[in-house]
């Protein structure tokens, strides 16, 4: 349990220009512990006035930060990574309290990946692509390109991986020389404010990173509409992603990168190593209580092995331990809204004729816990097979031919991630080539690395997070051309 002293270490105010400040309106909102349904704390509630102050701070800082050397930016990012490592347990406990994920998972997966992400982009800060010289038709001129930081970035992050998504946004943009305003989800604001404290302690100049807490309409909308924001980096639902694009068009046509929703397929072939495939399907769906945008929420299983695979998944899911304490696997859903939404999807599956072979109910009578749930006899026209559930609800669909599986897997407006399990590498690569998704995992799932790009096809987004590709999100390309004396 978190002691009052530990909670009091968190400054529950906006972080603007390296100072923690109250909202202009002085209003607050409450953040809730999803494991107990009790109020954790009250946090300052921002609006467009607070966003404007943060944008002004970021704009003022940009003129100097963009000229800070690559090695100096590298060293600050490495110092922040070390700070996360030193505070890993405390960050994990607060993340668990506010988000609901087990402490050990927050520490050993989320925060560990965040540290690696910071170190990866620290490595890029002094090695950024600097442009190139270009041969032009007129031999009496020379030309080259420069890669320059795009400017002030608005980062809008979700509640499912609060620390990791914060770092996914700031690491590449800081490496490139941009400044930012981060708006965390109002469901999980606490660790964003802790990270702000660590950023200040690490020595980042005032205004380089700012954090404003509040709702999407109150803070996200004015950030996306602000005429002095050069770019928005958003992770969240496809519905809100459409709004971000709309706000960009209504303001200064700021550039947008969008990492959005998914209904990701995983194809289990009849020649798959079933133990390996069951592990991939398990981690693909049940990781983070199903609250992953890339969750393998449509699992297509060859009809010849369907019943055996379903039985294996039931046995594996029965071993899930629930709670937020050390060593548990599944915590509560993030809030009552998500909790009720998932239970409605489960009811829909039962009503439409799917067979619930495991779970299907609330777990316990306190906290937003839902039993790990598995449906068989699922068809493509069912609501649970078409819409993003964002919970611990697995759908097993049957197929007869590989061509059929590929066509059905691609029959969705989403294209974030996918997977295939087969011991025939030629078959697996042939399927991977045809799957319309930004990531294809083969004989695995949810295997992340900072060096690998992540993003979606179709309505799952624009652009890529992570990897060298993420640097392109935060750079402008400038052409410079000038005459020369062409001696002969």
N, C-alpha and C positions, 0 to 999 in steps of 0.2 A: 504494500500500500504506500501511496505517496504521502509524505508528511506535509503538514501546512508550511513548514519551513522550506521544503523543496519547491512547493508550489509558489511560494512568495518570491523565490529567486527569479521567476519569470515576470518580466515587466510587460504588463498586459495593455500596452499602448502601441500606437503606430510608430514606426521607425522612419523618420524623415531627416535627411541631412545629418546622419549620425547622432540624432537625439531621439529619445522616446517622448512622444507628445500625445496629449489628449486630442480627441476629435474636436473640430471647430464647434460642432453641435453639442458636445459633451455627452452624447448618447452612448449607450453600451448595449451589448447583446450577451447572452449566456451561451457557454459551450457545455455540452452534456457528455457525461461518461456513459457510453453505450452498454457497458457491462452491468451498470447499476441503475441506469435511467435517472441519475442524480446530477445536479448542477456541479460542475467543477469550479468554474470561475466566470466572472464578467469581464468582457474585453471591450475596448473602445470600438465603437461602430463608425466606420468611415462613410463619407459620401463624396460628391463631386468636388467639394471645397478642399477636402483632405487630399484627394487625387491631384488636384491642381497644384497644391503645395509640394507634393512629392515629385510631380513632373518638373516643376521649376528647379527643385534641388538637383534632379538628375540632369537636366539641361545645363545648369551651371557647372556641374562636375564634369560633364562630357568634354568641355573645351580643354581641360587639363588631363583627364584620364586617357583620352585618345592618344596623347603624346607620351604617356608613360612607357618606358621601354618594355619590350617583350620579356627580358629576364626579370625585371622588377614585377611584372604581372604574374609571371610564373612563380616567383618566390612567395607572393601573397596567396596564391591559390594553394600552394603546397603547405603554407602555414595554416590555412583554413582546414585543409585535409587533416593535418596533425591535431588540430583543435577538436575536430569531430571524433578522432580516434581517442583522444584523452577524455572526452565527455560521452563516450559511446553508451555506457550503461544508463546514465541519467537521461540522455536523449531518448533512448529506447523506452524507458519507463514512462516518460511524458507522452511519447507517441502512442504507447499502449493505452494509457489513460484516456487520451483524447480521441483516438481512432478505433480502438478495440482490438487491434491485432496483438497476439501474444508477445510478451517482452522479448523472448529469445529470437523470434522471427524478425521483429523490428531491429534488433541489434545485429544479428548474424547475417541477415539478408539485406534489408533496406539500407541500413547505415553503412554496412560494409561496402555495398555497391556504390553508395554516394561517395565514400572516401576514394574508391578506385576511379570514379568518374572525375572527381576533382584532380586527381593525380594525372589522369590521362590528358585532360585539357590543359593542365599546367605544362605538360610536355609540348603542347602545340603553341603555347603563347610566344615562344621565341623562335618558332619555326613556321610561322604562318606563310602561306603562299603570298609572295610579294608582287606578283604580276610577272609579265614577260615582255621582251622586246618582240616586235612584229615587223616582218618584211612587208613593205607597202609598194604600190606600183610606182609612185614617184620616187626615184632614187636620190632626189635632192632633199628628201625629208627623212626624218627618223620618227619612230613611234613606239610607245610602250604602254603597258597598263599598270595601274596601281590598284591594290585591294585596300579599301579603307573601311573602318567601322561604320556601320549604318547609322548609329546615333543612340537615341533614347528608345529603350525597349520596354513594353508593357508585358509582363509575364503573368498569366492567369492559370493557376494550377489547381488540380483536383484534390479530393479528400482521401483517395484510396492508398496513395503512397506519398504522404505530405512532405517528408524530408527528402526522399529520393527525387520527387518531381521538382522541388525547389532547386536542388543541385543540378538536375538535368537542364534546367533553364539557365541558371546563372553561370555555370562553368564555361560553356562555349562563348557566351556573349562577353564575359569579362576577359577571357583570353584574347578576344578580338579587339578589345578596347571600347566596348559599348558600356553604357550605364543603364540602370533599370529601376522599374517599380514592380514589385511582386505583390500580387493579390492572392493570398491563400484562400482556400475554401473557408466559409464561415462555420462549417461543421468541425474543422480541425485547424484552428489558428495557432495553437500554443507552440508547436515546435518551430514554426516559421519565425516567431518572435525570439525563441531561443537561438536560432541560427543568426538572427540579426545581431544579437549580443556577441556571438562568436565572431561575426564579420567585423564588428567594431574593434573587438579585442585583437584581431589579427592585424589590424592596421590599415584596412582599406580606407581611402580618403572619403571625407564627408560627401554624401550625395551619390556615390557610385552605386550603392544598393539601398533601396528604400522599400519598406513593407507597409502596406495599408490593408487593414482588416475590414471586412464587411461583406455584404451580399453581392450577388451578381448585378442586380438592377442598380444598387446604390453605388458600387465601386467598379465592377467589371465594365459596365456600359459606359460610364464617363471616361474610363481609361481607354477603351477601344474607340471612343469618339474624339478623344483629345487631339487638337490640331498640332500639338508640339510633340506627340509621340510618333516616332518614325516606323515602328514595327510592333506588332502584337504576336507573342508566342503563346498559344493556347493549348491546353490539354483538357479534354472533357467530352461532353456528349456532342453528337452530330447536330442536334437541334440548336444548341448554343453556338456551335461552330458557324452555322448559317447566320446567326445574329452578328457574330464578330465580323464576318465578311460584309454584311449589310452596313454595320457601323463604319467600317473602313470606307465604303463607297460614299457614305453620307458625310464624311469628314475630309481627310486629306489623302485618301487612297493609300493609306499606310500599308506596307507589306504585311502579310500574315503567314505564319506557319501554324498548322492545325493538326493535332494528333487526337483523333476522334474515336467513335465507337466501333464495335465489331461484333460479328456473329461468326466466329472463326471455326472452320471445319478441320477435323482430324480424321484421316482415312486410315482404317486398320485393314490391311490386306490379309488374305487367308494364309500367306506364307510368313506373316510377321512372327517375331519372337514374342509370344503373348505376355510373358512376364515383363519384358521391356516395354511393350505397347501399353500394358495396364499401368505401368509407372508413368509413362508419358501422359496418358489420359487423366490419371489421377492428379498429377501436379498441374496439368494444363487447365483443369476445371476447378479443383478445390483450393489451389493456392490463394491465400488472402481472402478466404471465405467466398471465393467466386467473384470477388470485386476487382477483376482485371479486365481491361479493355480488350485484351487479346485472348481471353479465356477460350479454351477449346469447347465451346458450348454446343457444337453440332458434331457428334462423333459418329461417323459412318463406318459400320462394321460389316465385313463380308458375311453374307447369309450363312455360309458354311461353318463359321466359327462364332456366330452371333450369340447363341445361348451360353456357350462356354465363356465367352468374354464377359457377358453381362454378369454371370455368376462370380467371375473373378473380381469385377469392379465392386460388387456388393460386399464381398469379403474384405476387400481393401478399404472401402469407405467405412465399414463397421469399426475399423481400428482408429478412426479419427478421435482425438481427444479434444475436449472443448473447454475453453477458459482463456483468460488473458495472462495467466502466470507462466513462469518459466517452464519450458518443455511442452506446453500445449500446442496444438496445431491450428484449431479454428476458434476464433473469437466471435463476438457478436457482430451483426451488421452495423453500419456506422450510425444510423439513427432510425427513428420510428417511421420515417417516410420510406426509406429503403426496405425496412422490415415488412411493412404492410404491402408494398409493391411486390416483393418476392412471394409472399404468401398468396397474393392474388394470381400470380403466374402459376403457382403450384395448383391452385383451384382450377384455373383454366385448363391446365394439362389433363387433370382428372376428368373434367367435364367434356373435353373434346375426344376422349377415348384412349389417351395414353395410359399405360399401366405403371403405377408407382410401386416399384419393387423395394424401395428403401426410403425411410424418412417421410417427408411430406408434411411435417408439422412444426410448430414452435417447439424449441427445446427449453424445458424448464419454465418457470413463471416469473423470472426476473432477468432483465437485460434483453437485448434484441437478438437472441440466439435462434437460429433455424437449423433443424436437423439436416445433415447431409442427405440429399435427395437424389434418387436415380429413377428416371423414366425409361421404359422400353415401349415398343410398339408405337414409336413416334413417327409421324408422317410430316412431309415438308409443308403442308398447309396449316399445321397447328401453330397457334400463337407462340408456344414455347420454342418452336423450331425456327421462327422468323424474327423474333424481337430479342433485344439484348436484355437479359434478366439481371445480370450483375449480382448473382448470389450463388450459393452452393447447390445448384440444381443441374444435374447432368442429363442430357438427352442422348439416347442411343438409337440410331437409325440404321436400317438394314439396306444393303445393296447387293446386286447380283453380278454386275460387271464393272470393270475399272472405268470404262468410258462413262457409264451411268453415274458413278461416284463423282467423277470430275465435274460433269455437267451440273449435278445437284449441288456440289460444293460451291461452284461459282454462281449459282442462282441466288444471289443476294446483292443488295445495294452496298454492302460493306466489303472491305478487302484489306483488313489490317494484318492478320496473321493466318497461318494454316499449318498443317502437319501431315506427314505420311509415315506409316510404319510398315516396313517390308524388309526382308533379308535379301531381296534381289535389288542390287544397287541400280541396275539399268531401269528397272520398273520404277523404283523410287524417284530417280532423277527425271524420268519421263513424266511422272505425275507432278513433280515439283515444277517442271517447266510450264505446265498447263494451269496450275493454280493461280488465280488472280488475287495475289496478296503481296504485301510488302515484305513479309518474312515467311519462309517455309522451313519448319523444323523437321528433320528426318530422324526417325527413331529416338526422338526426344521432344521436349516441349518446355517453353519458358526458360530457355537457356540463354542468358543475357551476357553481353560483354560490351564494355565501353567503346571498343573499336568497331563494333558492328552497327550499321545504321538501323533505325527503327522508325517506321511510319507506314502509311497505308495507301492502297489503291482506292479508287472510287470515292464513296462517301466516308471513308475512314481517314481522310485528311490530305493535307498539302505539306510537302517538305519532309525532312527527316530529322529526328533527334539522334543524339549519340554519334560517334565516329567523326571522321574528317568531313563527311558530308554536312554535318551540323554547322560547321564553320561558314558554309555558304549562306546560311540563314541570316548571318549578322555582318556580312560584308557587302559593300558596293564596289563595282568595278569602274574605274575611271580611265579613260583613254587620254594620253598626252602625246601630241604630235608637234614637231617643230622643224623648221628648215635647217639644213646644214650646207656648208660649202662643199660641193662635190668635186674634189680635186681629181684631175686626170693625169 
